[in-house]
Amino acid sequence: MDFLELIQKRRSVRLYSDRPVAKEDLLKCLEAARLAPSGCNSQPWHFIVIDEPGLRKRVAGRIFSGLYAMNKFAQKAPVLIAVVSEKEKFLASFGGQIRDTRYCLLDIGIACEHLILQAQELGIGSCWMGWFDEEALKEELKIPKNKKIDIVISLGFSDEEKVVPRKRKALAEISSFNAYI
C-alpha cells in the first residue's frame, strides 16, 4: 500500500473485536519501533507487551478506571503496550537541556508511530494513550518507581463498522515556504 494511503487509513480505534493478535505480528510491530531513529542513537525506550489475557484484563481494569475511565475502551483491546522511557545518551540529554527540548520524548514518539503504522499495515488497529494510572501500571508490571511511562498503546482488530472522516486543517493553514506566515 502507498504510504499516504496507509496514513489516511490509520485511525485511533476505540472498539476492538475479540480476535487475538498473532505474536508474529507483534514482533513485526516491535521491529518497526526498534528501527526508529533517535537522537545520538540513544534508543531511549523499552516496550512491555501485555498480551496474556488474564494479566491484560487485570492491568487494564486498574489503569483505565476512576479518574482515568475515559480510556476504559482499552480494557477490551487484546494487547496493551507500555512504553517505558529509558535514559538517553549524554549528548542527547545535554543538547536537550540547552535547547529546552526533551529529545527522548520525540524519539519515543517516532518509535511509537513506526509501531502503530506497522500495525495498520497488518490490519491491526491501535490507540495511543497518555492518560492512565501510571503508578498502578508500574505496580502491576514490576517497573521500578524511578522509571517513567509516558505512553500506553492499545492494539487489536477494529470492531468499528463506521469510520468517521478525520477533520484536519488545510495544508495552507499549517505550512509555509521560506518564512513563517
Legacy VTK file of the C-alpha trace (Angstrom):
# vtk DataFile Version 3.0
C-alpha trace
ASCII
DATASET POLYDATA
POINTS 181 float
0.000 0.000 0.000
1.126 3.524 -0.748
2.492 5.343 2.335
-0.012 8.228 2.223
-2.822 5.686 1.812
-1.556 3.872 4.918
-1.553 7.127 6.899
-5.041 8.012 5.667
-6.387 4.618 6.802
-4.847 4.802 10.283
-7.351 5.789 12.974
-7.478 5.638 16.757
-9.513 2.505 17.395
-11.797 2.530 20.425
-13.842 -0.595 19.736
-11.966 -3.884 19.432
-13.035 -7.349 18.325
-12.133 -10.451 20.366
-9.760 -11.630 17.611
-6.269 -12.157 19.050
-3.174 -10.528 17.568
-0.558 -13.044 16.402
2.807 -12.984 18.165
4.484 -12.795 14.749
2.602 -9.556 14.018
3.516 -8.113 17.415
7.166 -8.876 16.698
6.906 -7.039 13.350
5.477 -4.011 15.132
8.256 -4.096 17.719
10.862 -4.430 14.972
9.443 -1.353 13.242
9.762 0.561 16.534
13.291 -0.770 17.105
14.412 0.613 13.757
13.219 4.158 14.526
15.832 6.916 14.590
16.731 8.616 17.851
18.964 11.468 18.993
22.585 10.259 19.205
21.169 6.764 18.604
20.042 6.723 22.250
17.067 4.408 21.630
15.551 5.589 24.950
12.639 3.158 25.047
11.529 -0.189 26.391
8.295 -1.768 25.173
6.390 -4.098 27.501
3.817 -6.109 25.557
0.876 -7.235 27.672
-0.900 -9.959 25.723
-1.590 -12.642 28.345
-5.392 -12.338 28.692
-5.636 -12.546 32.483
-2.828 -10.074 33.113
-4.049 -7.707 30.396
-7.573 -7.703 31.836
-6.314 -7.030 35.367
-3.874 -4.303 34.266
-6.424 -2.574 32.020
-9.038 -2.703 34.765
-6.692 -0.887 37.120
-5.052 1.671 34.847
-8.205 2.752 32.989
-10.630 3.232 35.870
-11.647 6.060 38.196
-10.035 9.310 37.108
-8.682 7.517 34.014
-12.001 5.953 32.906
-12.162 7.996 29.694
-9.853 5.324 28.222
-11.793 2.327 29.583
-12.462 1.248 25.973
-8.875 -0.067 26.030
-9.945 -2.737 28.527
-11.332 -4.649 25.504
-8.134 -4.455 23.441
-6.369 -7.829 23.174
-2.933 -6.192 23.535
-1.557 -3.277 25.526
1.965 -1.958 25.148
3.514 0.103 27.938
6.297 2.355 26.658
8.916 2.994 29.325
11.197 5.987 28.859
14.818 4.943 29.250
17.909 7.040 29.768
19.150 8.801 26.680
22.799 9.254 25.811
24.639 12.130 27.466
24.969 14.252 24.306
21.252 13.959 23.525
20.364 14.863 27.102
22.844 17.749 27.240
21.724 19.116 23.877
18.129 18.835 25.016
18.868 20.859 28.143
20.499 23.593 26.085
17.607 23.652 23.605
14.931 23.091 26.288
13.708 20.082 24.318
13.040 16.581 25.672
14.572 14.641 22.806
13.766 11.301 24.430
10.039 12.070 24.107
10.490 12.983 20.446
12.408 9.737 19.927
9.725 7.692 21.671
7.067 9.412 19.565
8.853 8.412 16.375
9.271 4.815 17.564
5.608 4.574 18.596
4.479 5.992 15.261
6.589 3.360 13.485
4.921 0.692 15.651
1.331 1.816 15.015
1.888 2.334 11.281
3.303 -1.187 11.026
0.236 -2.414 12.911
-2.031 -0.552 10.484
-0.224 -2.092 7.529
-1.023 -5.504 9.062
-4.690 -4.539 9.507
-4.318 -4.094 13.273
-5.919 -1.066 14.894
-4.362 0.998 17.652
-4.877 3.869 20.029
-2.094 5.916 21.594
-2.917 6.986 25.165
-1.193 9.229 27.645
-3.976 9.186 30.253
-3.695 6.171 32.582
-2.797 5.321 36.167
0.988 5.162 35.881
1.557 4.068 39.483
-0.850 1.136 39.132
0.850 0.141 35.867
4.283 0.222 37.487
2.999 -1.910 40.339
1.355 -4.471 38.026
4.393 -4.836 35.749
7.056 -4.511 38.455
8.539 -1.424 36.822
10.932 0.483 39.105
9.427 3.632 40.651
12.193 5.808 39.157
11.123 4.888 35.596
8.624 6.937 33.586
5.836 5.511 31.433
4.609 8.220 29.104
2.537 6.143 26.696
0.319 3.072 26.569
-0.763 1.767 23.172
-3.769 -0.500 22.702
-3.668 -2.909 19.765
-6.290 -5.150 18.217
-8.582 -5.659 15.284
-11.214 -2.972 14.912
-14.853 -3.823 15.514
-15.990 -0.405 14.337
-18.387 -0.527 11.421
-18.456 3.141 10.501
-15.273 5.158 10.107
-15.811 8.883 10.538
-13.587 11.058 8.335
-10.947 12.938 10.297
-11.023 16.694 10.371
-7.689 18.223 9.527
-6.638 21.790 8.904
-5.902 22.761 5.316
-2.266 22.430 4.252
-2.064 26.206 3.802
-3.017 26.683 7.476
-0.202 24.528 8.802
2.677 25.215 6.444
4.541 27.887 4.534
7.676 28.091 2.454
10.757 30.133 3.316
9.169 32.224 6.092
6.642 31.962 8.893
3.401 33.288 7.501
LINES 1 182
181 0 1 2 3 4 5 6 7 8 9 10 11 12 13 14 15 16 17 18 19 20 21 22 23 24 25 26 27 28 29 30 31 32 33 34 35 36 37 38 39 40 41 42 43 44 45 46 47 48 49 50 51 52 53 54 55 56 57 58 59 60 61 62 63 64 65 66 67 68 69 70 71 72 73 74 75 76 77 78 79 80 81 82 83 84 85 86 87 88 89 90 91 92 93 94 95 96 97 98 99 100 101 102 103 104 105 106 107 108 109 110 111 112 113 114 115 116 117 118 119 120 121 122 123 124 125 126 127 128 129 130 131 132 133 134 135 136 137 138 139 140 141 142 143 144 145 146 147 148 149 150 151 152 153 154 155 156 157 158 159 160 161 162 163 164 165 166 167 168 169 170 171 172 173 174 175 176 177 178 179 180
